[in-house]
């Protein structure tokens, strides 16, 4: 009888260990990616942002518009270390007006500031913003300031085959106020190994963007813990557009 109780206790302990979630902290990225489940489409983007810090809506941006932008991103990334003829940008933001500006990091990843004055860029960004604006306004308590929402970041993130897990982080840096970030898929991300993003939401769930189809949009609070997962499958270079909204500074 004692032996039976011992084996039952061992089995119960093993079952509990198997279902224990890894802590959302740096160093646990592989474990977090392994337990992440797909982020499901939202019925109320604003409420999900308030409750969980992240939400998604599918089939928002025309796929052909996304593919046109994807082709331009590929061209712009192929031009390295070029001195821009027009380096105008909006002070206090990460907004380039007419020239793409490449920022590289982590070898297999790239961050490209996109020119907001280019219609191929602004069309995709404007469609995503229009679809999500009411939800972002509903979640205004996540942001500081009462001014009208304005774009403070606009760019493309790429991850190539061989990219490893990013460190878990928050996008609260660079002097830019807290913001709601929109991701628009420019490539299909079929599964967690194809360059997905992993989020540790406020409900203590570990969610991943994949499957993330061209034209789908994910909105998240920039202060939410997240990271880009490794990329071992899918297209060679996965690209997405990011666009961040924050209240305009209050007038002095």
N, C-alpha and C positions, 0 to 999 in steps of 0.2 A: 504493500500500500504506500509506504514511504517512497519507494522508487517511482511509483506511478505519479505521485504528487511532484517529485523532483523533475521528472520529464515534462509534466504539464507546465511547471513553472518555467523551465527552459524554453519550451515552445512559445509560451506567452511573451517572454522577454524578447525572443527572436522576432516575433511578429511586431512587437512595439518598435523595436530597433529598425525594422524594415520600413515602417511607416513614418518614422521621425523625420521631419524636414530639416535640411541643413540650415544653419544660421545664415542670414543675409549679411555676410561680411566678406571683406577682401580675403582671398585665398581659397574661398569655397566656390569659385565660379564654375568649375567642372561639375561639382555636385549639384549646384543650383540648376545648371543647364540640363542635367540628366533628369531632374524631377519636374521641370517646367511643363505646363500644359498650355494648349493653345488659348489665346485670348479670343473670346467669342464676341461677335458683333453686339453692339449696344442698342438698346431700345430708348435710352435716355442718356446721351453723351454727357451732358452737364452733370447729372446726378452721379453717374459712374466716375467722373473726374473727382467730384467731391468725396465720394465714398472710398474709391480705390486709387485715385491718382492717375489712372490710365483707362482709356476706352478706345474702341475701334468702330468704324463704319466701313462697309464694303461697297465697291462699285461706284465710287464717287466721281473720279476723274476719268474722262474719256481715254481709253487705252491707246488709241492712236496718238493723241496728244502726249501721253506719257512716253511712248516709243520715240516720238520726234525729239523730245527733250533728252531722252536716254542717248540718242545718237549724237546730239550736240555735246553732252557731257563727255562722251568717249573722245570726241575731237579735242575738246578743251583740255582734257587730261593728258593728251598726247603731246601737248606743247609745254615743255618743262623749262623753268627758269627764265621765261621771257619777261622782259621789262614792259609792263602795261603802258600803252599810249595814253590811256585815260584811267587814272587811278582814283577817281572820285569815289568817296564813300560817305556814309552818314555818321557823323561823330557820335560816340557813345553807343554804337551798334556794331554788328557784324554784317553790314549791308554794303555790297558793292553796287554801283549804279550801272555801269556799262561794260565792265571788263571782268571776266572770270579770274579769280585769284586762288591759286592752289596752295593749300597747307597740307603737308604730308606728315604722317606719324605712324609709328609701329610697322613700318615696312610694307605690309600687305594691305594697309588701309590708307585712304586719302580723304581729305576734307577740301572741297572746292567751293569757295564762295561764288554764288551765281549772280549774274548781272540782272538786276530787277527790271531794267529798261528793255530787255530782250523779250519780245512777245512769247517766244517759245517757253520762256521761264515764267513770266507773269501769268500766262493763261492757266498753267497747271496750278500755281500757287493760289491764284484768285479763286479758282473753282473749289479747291480744298478749304480755303478760308470761308467762303460763302456757305458751304455745307456745314461747317463746324461752328460758325460764329455764335449762333444762339446758345449752343452748349457751353462754349467758352465764357460767354457773358454770364450764364447761370452759375459758373464756377468762379466768379470774380473774387470771392473771399479768399481764394488761394493766392491772389496777387496783391501787391502793394500799390496804392495809388488809386485815384478815382477818375483819372483822365481817360479819354477814348483809347481804345486798343489800337496799337500800331505794330507794324512789322519791325522786329529788332534783329532778326537773323534770317538768312536765306542762303541755302547752299545744298550741296549734294555730298553724301557719304558713300564711299565705295569700300567693299571688302572683297579681296581676291582669294582664290583657292590657296590654302596654306595659312590664312590668317588665324591667329590663335585667339583665345578668349581675352577680351579687354578686362581690365580691373573693374570691379564693381565701383560705381561712382554716381555722383549727382552732377547735373549740369549747372552748378552754381559757382561760377568763376568769371573772371574777366571784367568785373565791374558792371555786368549787365544785370538788371533786376530779375527777380523770379518771373518766369514766363510759362506759357503753355506752348509746347512744341508739337507741331504736326509733322508726321512722317507720311510721305506718299510713296508707295511702291512703284519703282520704275522697271523692276525686274520681278518675276515670280520667285518667291522664296517658299519652296515646297515643304521643307521640314526644318527641324532645329539645327541640322548640320549644314544648311545652305546659306548661312549668314544671317540668322535671325537675331532679334534683340530680346533679351530676357529682362523682365521687370519683377521687382519685389514689391508687390502692391500693398496698400494700407490695410487690406483685410488679411494680411499674412499669407497670401497666396503667391506662388511663383509662376508667372505667366510668360509665354513667349509669343512673339509676333507671328511666327509661322504656324500654319500656311498664310502667306501674305501675298495676295495677287496684285498684278499691275492695276493701278487705279484705286486700290484700297487705301484708307487713311487711318492712322493711329494718332491719337492725341494723348499727351501725358504732361503732368506737372514736372517741370525741370528739376525740382528738388527731390523727385522720386529716385530711389536707388535702381540702377539698371546697368546693363553692359551689353556690348556687342559680342555674340557668341562666335566660336570658331567656325571656319568655313572649310568644309572638306567635300562639298558636293554642289550641284547646281551649275549655273552659268559661271564662267571663269571670273568675271568681275561683277559682283552684285552692286547695284546702285539704287539709292533712294533720295528723294528730295526732302529737306527739312526746312520748316518755316516756323518761326517763333513769334508769338504775340505777347505784348506786355502793355500796361497802361502808359500813356504818354506822361512825362514828368509833370508834376503839378507846377503851375506858374508861381513864381516868387512874388 
